[in-house]
Amino acid sequence: MTHSHVAGSIHADVASRAPGWLGLPSDVNALLPALWSDNAGKDDDGVLHVAGVSVSQIAEQVGTPAYVVDEADLRRRARAFATAFAGWDVYYAGKSFLCTAVARWVAEEGLGVDVCTGGELTVALRAGVDPARIGLHGNNKSSDELRQALDAGVGRIIIDSFDEIERLGRIAEEMQRTPRVMVRVTTGVEAHTHEYIATAHEDQKFGFSIAGGSAARALQACQDHPRLELVGIHSHIGSQIFDTEGFEVAARRTLRLHADFAERTGIQLQELDLGGGFGIAYTSADTPNTPDGLAGPLRQIIETECSRLGVAVPHLSIEPGRAISGPSAFALYRVGTVKTVELDGGASRLYVAVDGGMSDNIRTALYAAEYSATVASRRSDAPPALSRVVGKHCEGGDILVRDEFLPADVAAGDLIAVPASGAYSRSMASNYNHVPRPPVVAVRDGVISTLIRRETIDDLLALDVG
């Protein structure tokens, strides 16, 4: 099996044409099922359909660009985690993509919701999610956000600094509440991922260091505080992770901290959260695990370590986000211009410009993340041509899909679909160049429904008080 590094081939020599992982397709019209939701497929005319609706219908009804969510697929992925990790708490990581409908869907499938700002908390509460099944993250929670969480009665608050211990304790005393808290720790595990999304090594903003001793001091400070109920330890090692090796090391170090605390205080903490970061397939090189494939090894890791340390197995939880929302949606664009760029050595590349760009998916520019694409509105008999899907922004780095083989006759007016766009695309979207953000629509049983409407220029100008 091969795993593509999330940073991709940043320094690839364009004269080598395609990166090593991108093979020449035998059929440029075909879809790779691993990249698409359950109910997506092409008809005999090469038109992409999802859950009984064609992309032509979607483009006509809501325009482009747009994010298209396969509701049944998202629900199925949420349910798969709940089933595979039965007996654990599974929290959907709302930062991957959150709106009231999605929060309601995952709650209906048995998941809690993890939020990291007051805005995300408000969305989850408005969706009717049980506050006891909401967790609040964040390395710099404001006093207002902490008051909002206490007022709502969230099930747990993940502590991230000594300042926060003091701040939350003071507010809890004012409000006469006793919140359940977990301490986020850094384990020193640097997952094989991009520097900006590897979150368990020491030199970064999240959590308390186990190796440096601050994690033990934070646990003690929370335990000693009369207004905080310390329930456990939280660890998160990064994102877009394909195996359980990093989790094994993190669990070993985290459980050692758990056992040391029990030995020192006589108190065995009730809970342990292993975080999320489970990877998905963006290209043919990615080989993600399944919920069942993750659950077995993680259970074994915890049971083995607890037995070795002589401690009871704590109540466990995880926080999948991308693994649920990512593959369930694709982004739909319309081609505006196509140009051929001659490369060294006689090679060439098609630059296919669409009506979106880095404002609706910043990940390629930010992380050099790799994506795939297909011409979604017709079948082509043209040979495959090395292509780059780019946006409309005034920025040389405005790239959506760095390397892909598209039909050589791709032309203005064609619809382009980019799979695995459900996580972090809309969540991290911006209004760069004053471009309104696309809508999010759900499709199920032949019906299109709007989850988030398209922004307009009037929406942007409504904020411009000058």
C-alpha positions in Angstrom: 0.0 0.0 0.0 1.1 3.5 -0.7 0.2 6.6 1.3 0.5 10.1 -0.1 1.9 12.7 2.2 -0.6 15.5 2.7 2.1 18.0 1.7 2.1 16.5 -1.8 4.8 17.0 -4.4 5.5 20.6 -3.6 8.8 20.7 -5.4 8.0 18.4 -8.3 9.7 19.2 -11.5 6.9 20.1 -13.9 9.0 18.7 -16.8 8.5 15.3 -15.4 4.8 15.9 -16.3 2.7 14.0 -13.8 3.8 13.1 -10.2 4.7 9.4 -9.6 1.4 8.5 -7.9 -0.7 9.8 -10.8 -1.1 7.1 -13.4 -2.3 7.6 -16.9 -6.0 6.5 -16.9 -7.2 3.9 -19.3 -10.6 5.7 -19.3 -10.5 9.4 -18.6 -14.2 9.4 -17.9 -14.1 6.8 -15.2 -14.5 7.5 -11.5 -12.4 5.9 -8.8 -15.1 4.8 -6.3 -12.9 5.3 -3.2 -13.0 9.0 -3.8 -16.7 9.4 -4.1 -19.8 9.0 -2.0 -21.9 5.9 -2.1 -24.6 7.3 -4.4 -22.4 9.0 -6.9 -21.8 7.6 -10.4 -21.8 8.4 -14.1 -24.4 7.4 -16.7 -23.7 6.2 -20.2 -23.4 9.8 -21.4 -20.7 10.5 -18.8 -22.9 12.8 -16.7 -22.3 12.6 -13.0 -25.3 11.8 -10.8 -25.6 11.6 -7.1 -28.6 10.1 -5.2 -30.8 10.4 -8.3 -29.9 13.9 -9.4 -27.6 14.9 -12.2 -25.0 17.6 -11.8 -26.6 19.4 -14.7 -29.8 19.7 -12.7 -27.8 20.9 -9.7 -26.0 23.5 -11.7 -29.3 24.7 -13.2 -31.1 24.9 -9.9 -28.4 26.4 -7.6 -25.7 27.5 -9.9 -21.9 27.0 -9.6 -19.7 26.7 -7.7 -21.5 24.6 -5.1 -20.8 22.0 -2.5 -23.0 18.9 -3.0 -23.5 16.6 0.0 -24.8 13.0 -0.3 -27.0 12.9 2.8 -27.4 9.2 3.0 -23.6 8.7 2.6 -22.8 11.1 5.4 -25.3 9.5 7.7 -23.9 6.0 6.8 -20.4 7.1 7.7 -21.5 8.6 11.0 -23.4 5.4 11.8 -20.4 3.2 10.9 -18.2 5.0 13.5 -21.0 4.7 16.1 -21.3 0.9 15.4 -17.6 0.1 15.2 -16.8 2.0 18.4 -19.8 0.7 20.3 -19.3 1.4 24.0 -17.2 4.5 23.3 -18.4 8.1 22.8 -18.0 9.3 19.3 -18.0 13.0 18.8 -18.3 14.5 15.3 -15.6 17.1 14.9 -17.7 20.0 13.8 -14.7 22.0 12.5 -14.6 19.8 9.4 -18.0 21.1 8.3 -20.9 22.2 10.5 -24.4 23.5 9.8 -27.6 22.9 11.7 -28.7 20.1 9.3 -25.4 18.1 9.6 -25.3 18.6 13.4 -28.8 17.2 13.5 -28.0 14.3 11.2 -24.9 13.1 13.2 -26.8 13.4 16.4 -29.6 11.3 15.0 -27.0 8.6 14.0 -25.8 8.4 17.6 -22.9 10.8 17.7 -22.1 13.8 19.9 -20.6 17.0 18.5 -17.2 18.5 19.2 -17.1 22.3 18.8 -14.2 24.8 19.2 -15.8 28.2 19.2 -19.0 29.9 20.5 -20.2 30.0 16.9 -20.0 26.3 16.4 -21.6 25.8 19.8 -24.5 28.0 18.8 -25.0 26.0 15.6 -25.0 22.6 17.5 -27.4 24.0 20.1 -29.7 25.4 17.4 -29.7 22.0 15.7 -31.1 20.5 18.9 -28.0 18.5 19.9 -28.2 17.4 23.5 -25.7 19.8 25.4 -24.5 16.8 27.4 -23.2 15.3 24.2 -21.3 18.4 23.2 -17.6 19.0 23.9 -15.9 22.4 23.7 -12.3 22.6 22.5 -10.1 25.6 21.8 -6.7 26.9 22.9 -8.0 30.5 23.6 -11.6 30.3 24.7 -13.0 33.7 25.6 -14.8 34.3 28.9 -18.0 34.8 26.9 -17.6 31.4 25.2 -17.0 29.7 28.6 -20.1 31.3 30.0 -22.1 30.2 27.0 -20.8 26.6 27.5 -21.6 26.6 31.2 -25.0 28.2 30.6 -25.9 25.5 28.0 -24.6 22.7 30.2 -22.1 21.2 27.7 -20.9 17.7 28.7 -17.2 18.5 28.8 -14.7 21.3 28.3 -11.2 20.5 27.1 -8.7 22.5 29.1 -5.8 23.9 27.0 -3.8 26.3 29.3 -3.2 27.3 32.9 -4.8 30.7 32.1 -8.0 28.7 31.1 -8.0 26.8 34.4 -8.0 30.1 36.3 -10.5 31.7 33.9 -13.0 28.8 33.8 -12.7 28.3 37.6 -13.5 31.9 38.2 -16.5 31.9 35.9 -17.8 28.6 37.3 -17.7 30.1 40.7 -19.6 33.1 39.5 -22.2 31.0 37.9 -22.2 28.3 40.6 -21.6 25.5 38.1 -19.2 22.6 38.2 -18.2 21.8 34.6 -16.7 18.4 33.6 -13.2 19.0 32.2 -10.5 17.1 30.4 -6.9 18.2 30.0 -5.5 18.2 26.5 -2.0 16.9 26.4 0.8 16.8 23.8 2.4 13.4 23.5 5.4 14.2 21.4 4.1 12.1 18.5 4.5 13.9 15.2 2.1 12.2 12.8 3.1 11.8 9.2 1.2 14.8 8.0 1.8 18.5 7.1 3.6 20.6 9.7 0.5 22.8 10.3 -1.8 19.9 11.0 0.4 17.7 13.1 -0.7 18.7 16.6 1.0 16.4 19.1 4.6 17.4 18.8 5.9 19.8 21.5 6.6 23.0 19.6 3.0 24.1 18.8 0.1 25.9 20.5 -2.1 23.1 21.7 -2.2 21.4 25.0 0.1 20.6 27.9 3.4 18.7 27.4 3.7 15.3 29.0 7.5 15.3 28.6 7.9 18.8 30.0 5.8 18.1 33.1 3.1 20.7 32.5 0.5 18.0 31.7 0.9 16.5 35.2 0.7 20.0 36.8 -2.4 20.8 34.8 -4.2 17.6 35.9 -3.3 18.4 39.5 -4.5 22.0 39.2 -7.9 20.9 37.8 -8.2 18.2 40.4 -7.5 20.7 43.2 -10.0 23.3 42.0 -13.2 23.2 43.9 -15.3 24.2 40.9 -13.8 21.9 38.3 -14.7 18.2 37.9 -11.6 16.6 36.3 -12.8 13.5 34.3 -9.9 12.6 32.1 -7.2 13.2 29.5 -7.5 14.3 25.9 -4.9 13.6 23.1 -5.0 14.5 19.4 -2.0 13.7 17.3 -2.8 15.3 13.9 -4.9 14.9 10.8 -5.1 12.8 7.6 -3.6 9.8 9.4 -3.9 6.4 7.7 -2.8 3.9 10.3 -2.9 3.3 14.1 0.9 3.4 14.8 0.9 7.0 16.0 -2.2 6.3 18.2 -0.4 3.4 19.8 2.6 5.6 20.9 0.3 8.4 22.0 -1.9 6.0 24.0 1.1 4.5 25.7 2.3 7.9 26.8 -1.1 9.2 27.7 -1.9 6.1 29.8 1.4 6.3 31.6 0.4 9.9 32.6 -3.0 8.4 33.6 -1.4 5.7 35.8 1.1 8.2 37.3 -1.8 10.4 38.4 -3.6 7.5 39.9 -0.5 6.4 41.8 0.2 10.0 43.1 -3.4 10.9 44.1 -5.2 7.6 44.5 -7.7 8.7 41.8 -8.2 6.9 38.6 -9.5 9.3 36.0 -12.7 8.1 34.3 -12.2 9.1 30.7 -9.6 9.1 27.8 -10.1 10.7 24.4 -7.8 9.7 21.6 -8.9 12.5 19.3 -9.5 12.1 15.6 -7.5 12.8 12.4 -8.5 9.7 10.5 -7.5 10.1 6.8 -9.6 9.8 3.7 -8.8 9.3 0.0 -8.2 12.4 -2.0 -6.3 10.7 -4.8 -5.6 7.2 -6.1 -2.5 7.0 -3.8 -4.5 7.3 -0.6 -5.6 4.1 1.2 -7.7 5.1 4.3 -8.7 2.7 7.0 -12.4 1.9 7.8 -14.0 2.5 11.2 -14.0 -1.3 11.8 -10.3 -1.4 10.8 -9.5 1.4 13.2 -11.6 0.2 16.2 -10.1 -3.3 16.6 -6.4 -2.1 16.9 -7.3 0.9 19.1 -9.2 -1.3 21.5 -6.3 -3.7 21.6 -3.8 -0.9 22.2 -5.8 0.5 25.1 -6.5 -2.9 26.7 -2.9 -4.0 26.4 -1.5 -0.8 27.9 -4.0 -0.7 30.8 -3.2 -4.3 31.7 0.5 -3.6 31.6 0.1 -0.5 33.8 -2.4 -2.2 36.2 -5.2 0.4 35.7 -8.8 0.0 34.7 -9.7 0.7 31.1 -11.2 4.3 31.2 -14.3 5.3 29.2 -13.0 6.0 25.8 -13.9 8.5 23.1 -12.8 9.6 19.6 -13.6 12.6 17.4 -13.8 11.8 13.6 -14.7 14.7 11.4 -13.1 14.6 8.0 -13.7 10.8 7.8 -17.4 11.5 7.9 -17.9 14.8 6.1 -15.0 14.6 3.6 -16.0 11.8 1.2 -19.7 12.6 1.5 -19.5 15.7 -0.7 -18.0 17.0 -3.9 -17.5 20.6 -5.2 -19.1 21.4 -8.5 -17.6 24.1 -10.8 -18.1 25.4 -14.4 -15.1 25.9 -16.7 -14.5 29.4 -17.9 -11.2 29.3 -19.8 -8.7 26.7 -20.9 -5.2 27.4 -22.0 -2.3 25.2 -22.9 1.1 25.9 -21.2 4.2 24.6 -22.9 6.6 22.9 -20.5 10.3 22.1 -20.8 11.2 19.0 -22.9 8.2 19.3 -25.2 5.6 18.5 -22.5 2.5 20.7 -22.0 -0.2 21.2 -19.3 -3.8 22.3 -19.7 -4.7 25.1 -17.2 -8.4 24.7 -16.6 -9.9 27.8 -14.9 -13.2 27.4 -13.1 -15.6 29.8 -11.4 -14.4 29.1 -7.9 -10.9 28.8 -6.4 -8.9 29.2 -3.3 -11.7 31.1 -1.6 -13.8 27.9 -1.6 -11.0 25.5 -1.0 -7.8 26.9 0.5 -6.3 23.5 1.4 -4.3 23.1 -1.9 -2.7 26.5 -1.4 -2.3 26.2 2.4 -1.1 22.6 2.8 -0.3 21.8 -0.9 -3.0 19.1 -0.5 -3.7 16.9 -3.5 -7.2 16.5 -5.0 -8.7 14.8 -8.0 -11.2 16.0 -10.6 -13.5 14.8 -13.4 -15.4 16.3 -16.3 -18.9 15.7 -14.9 -21.3 17.0 -17.6 -20.4 14.7 -20.6 -18.5 11.8 -21.9 -15.3 12.5 -23.9 -13.5 10.3 -26.5 -10.4 12.6 -26.4 -7.2 11.3 -24.9 -6.1 12.3 -21.4 -4.1 15.5 -21.0 -2.1 16.5 -17.9 -4.2 19.3 -16.4 -4.2 21.7 -13.5 -7.6 23.0 -12.2 -7.2 26.6 -11.1 -9.5 29.3 -9.8 -10.5 32.9 -10.7 -8.5 34.7 -8.0 -5.7 37.2 -8.6 -3.2 34.8 -7.1 -0.6 32.6 -8.7 -1.2 30.0 -6.0 -4.9 29.8 -6.7 -4.9 26.1 -7.5 -7.7 23.6 -6.7 -6.3 20.4 -8.3 -2.5 20.5 -8.9 -2.2 17.4 -11.1 -5.0 15.5 -12.9 -5.6 13.8 -16.3 -8.7 15.4 -17.9 -9.9 14.9 -21.5 -7.8 16.9 -23.9 -11.0 18.5 -25.3 -12.1 20.0 -21.9 -13.7 23.3 -22.7 -15.5 26.4 -21.4 -18.9 25.5 -20.2 -18.0 22.0 -19.0 -18.8 21.1 -15.4 -15.9 19.9 -13.2 -16.5 17.9 -10.0 -13.8 17.6 -7.3 -14.5 14.7 -4.9 -13.7 14.6 -1.2 -14.6 18.3 -0.7 -16.8 17.9 2.3 -14.3 18.6 5.0 -12.7 22.0 5.5 -13.6 23.4 2.1 -16.7 25.4 3.2 -15.4 25.6 6.8 -12.3 27.4 5.7 -13.9 29.4 2.9 -13.2 33.1 2.6 -14.4 36.1 0.6 -11.0 36.8 -1.0 -11.4 39.2 -4.0 -14.9 39.9 -2.6 -16.2 36.6 -4.0 -19.3 35.3 -2.2 -19.1 31.8 -0.7 -20.9 29.0 -2.6 -24.0 27.3 -1.3 -24.1 23.8 0.3 -26.8 21.6 -1.0 -27.8 18.1 0.1 -29.2 15.4 -2.3 -31.2 12.5 -1.2 -33.7 10.3 -3.1 -33.8 12.6 -6.1 -34.4 15.8 -4.1 -32.1 18.8 -3.8 -32.3 20.8 -0.6 -30.3 23.8 0.4 -28.3 23.6 3.7 -26.5 26.9 3.4 -27.6 29.4 0.7 -25.3 31.1 -1.7 -23.8 34.4 -0.4 -24.4 37.5 -2.5 -22.6 40.7 -3.0 -25.4 42.3 -1.0 -24.4 40.1 1.9 -20.8 41.3 1.7 -21.8 45.0 1.4 -24.1 44.7 4.4 -21.0 44.4 6.5 -19.3 47.4 4.8 -20.5 50.3 7.0 -18.2 52.9 5.3 
